[in-house]
Amino acid sequence: MLKPLLLSLSVAALFAPGATLARVSDNEPVGELQFTLTERENDGQAQLSLTSSRRGHWQMSGPQSWSSLNGVTAADLRRDPPAAVRFTRTHAAGVLSCAGFAGAGAGAGACSFDGDEQFAAELTRRGTERPSEQELFVIAQTDFDVTTLDDLSRLGYPTRDLDTVVAIAIHDLDGEYAADLARAGYRLDDLDELIGFRIHDVTPEYIAGLARLGAGFTNLAADDVLGMRIHDVTPEFVGEMRAIGFTNASAEEYVAMRIHDITPEFVRDMRSLGFNESADEYVAMRIHDVTPDYVREMRGLGFNESGDEYVAMRIHDVTPDYIHSMEQVGYRDLPIDTLVAFRIHEVTPDFIRRISAAGYPNLSADQLVSLRIAGVTPDYARDMERSRTRGRN
């Protein structure tokens, strides 16, 4: 089955539930296509690629059984010298007819597509608008059978929307999958949700694996199951995290840990540094890039702080480089609160040098912060110092 890689038809947009297919033109023909044909090394199947430059370049490529290509075999690709070939790929939605040359390990040539009128009529009989040739072409590159719509309708998922039909075809959605989900406890609200489950490979086996985890993972809402699947919260991942102490984490916390790459390795590394944090606290540390390396660097400078304090320093960009730069202008051994205040109010080494040159050297940390809060610039301070000096004279 050919899978779209890039289509001017905006078929890629259908990978999101509820998306629509942008038609090139309701009745515009597909036009001439260029094909390449090779034999796949891993399984011996045909690899058929189709390319078009019509109304924007697009390509689709995927494996095909040789039996689905009528008129060409793997042996034809091995001929030397190459010879002319003609073959067809027939689907209920239409016929792809190709002609070119094959040999020396590959085939190439041109194809055309003819949509099937009876198939189009079967769709309209089920209440959809008449498909364009472009839509028939996309459907023909899948394993879609029009009776799938009947099966889905019987299961409570009716549709008369042609864009949804194309999405069903692209994502290989069928009645068997919908029935299996229903038996697993998930009769979804509509086809958009069902397509979303299919896109992200939410299977009955995945749902059963979550249920075996026990409390907190049974009878989950459909959105929660989908979110866990999207972010790769697998039973194996939950088991690994439980094994290192996260026995009471919720499904939402596991999703957050996956999103922010809280792995067993990260937790072990942080624990070796003395941090025994909750899931939420580890997530906050990851969000703000409090890494084991950052902690080690800061401890090397004398900062043996809590997780929250390291997060605060990271939020305000208190780094070893910043601390060293402040030491170079005479401000050593500053506490965390002062460093954070300096960062919040933009007390920089350059500001300190310039305010000192303006006649105000050796100011305290609090005085520097106060100047920044008051909006006192080095130029203003210089003018004030000059006025004060003139007043004395």
BELBEL-V846026 format. One record per helix or strand. SS is the DSSP state (H for helix, E for strand). FROM is the first residue (numbers start at 0). TO is the last residue. If there is no record, write none. Layout:
BEGIN
ss:SS from:FROM to:TO
ss:SS from:FROM to:TO
END
This chain:
BEGIN
ss:E from:2 to:5
ss:H from:10 to:14
ss:E from:32 to:38
ss:E from:45 to:51
ss:E from:57 to:63
ss:H from:65 to:67
ss:E from:69 to:69
ss:H from:73 to:76
ss:E from:82 to:90
ss:E from:93 to:102
ss:E from:105 to:114
ss:H from:116 to:124
ss:H from:132 to:139
ss:H from:146 to:153
ss:H from:161 to:169
ss:H from:174 to:182
ss:H from:190 to:198
ss:H from:203 to:210
ss:H from:221 to:229
ss:H from:234 to:242
ss:H from:250 to:258
ss:H from:263 to:271
ss:H from:278 to:286
ss:H from:291 to:299
ss:H from:306 to:314
ss:H from:319 to:326
ss:H from:335 to:343
ss:H from:348 to:356
ss:H from:364 to:373
ss:H from:377 to:391
END
